[in-house]
Amino acid sequence: MKNAHQLEAQGRRLDRVNNRTAKILELMRIRGATLHVDLSGPRPRWWISTGEQVDEKIAALLVKHRSVIDVGDTLPGCGGLAQTWRYVGEPAD
């Protein structure tokens, strides 16, 4: 069981992740920024078209967001992972 200090630290980490994710989504929505991944190295490298690096954990949240879609630029042998994602707006429910 976690103590109060550990829970506070976890809450601050989650706040940072949520704030960064929201900031990138806002850049994608307002400025048309796109999310990119480079799969040529030992680990994927993520960034947005404004030049800012994106943490792998945040990128994982972004590509699962319902307003973000891949643009269909998957390369053969990459396990089906696209290289570019963009914001398309909130889908109608």
N, C-alpha and C positions, 0 to 999 in steps of 0.2 A: 504494500500500500504506500502511495506517495504522500510525503508530508506537504505542508503548506508552501514551503520554499520551492520544492520541486514542481508543484502545480503552478505556481506563479511563473517560474522559468519556462515551463512548457507553454503556458498561455502567451507569454511574450514572444516565443518562437513562432507560434501559430499566428499571432497578430502580424509579425513581420512577413511571413509567407503570404497571408491573405492580403496585406497591403500591397506587396510587390506584385502579386497576381492581378489585383484590381488595377494597379497603375499600368501594367502592360496591356490588359484588356482595354483600358481607356485609350491608350495610344493606338491600338489596333482599330478601335471603333471610330475615333475622331480623326486621326491622321492617316489611317489606312496602312499603318505599319503591318508588316508580315513577320511571322515567326519562322525561323530557318534552323535546320540541323545539318551538321557536317558529320558524316559517318566514316570518314577516312582514317581517323585515329583509333587508338585503343578504346576510347570512350566517346560517346556522342558529344558534340560541342554545339550548344544552342545559343542563338542570338536573335534579336529583332532587327528589322531593316534600318532602324535608327542608329545601329552600331552597338547597342547595349548588349552585354552578355546576359544570358538567362540561365539560372541554376537548373540543373536537371530535374529536381523535384518540382519546381515551379512550372517548367515546360510540360511535365507529365500532367499537371492540373490543367494547363491551358489547352492541350490537345484533346482533353476529355470534355471541355466546356461545350455546352450545346450551341453556342454561337460561333464556334471556331471550327472550320472544316479544312481538310487538306485539299490542295489544288490538283492532285492527281499526278504528281511528278515522282512517282515511286520508281526506283531503279531496280533492275533485275538483280537478285542475289542479296538484297538488303532486308529480307524478311518482311516485305510488305510495308515498311515504314516510309511514309512520304517525306519529302525534304522541305516542304513549304506549307504553311497554314495561314489562313486569313480569317478575319472577322466577317461574318455575313449577316449579323443582326439576330434578334430574338426570333426563334421560330414561332409561328402561330400555333396556339394550343387548340 
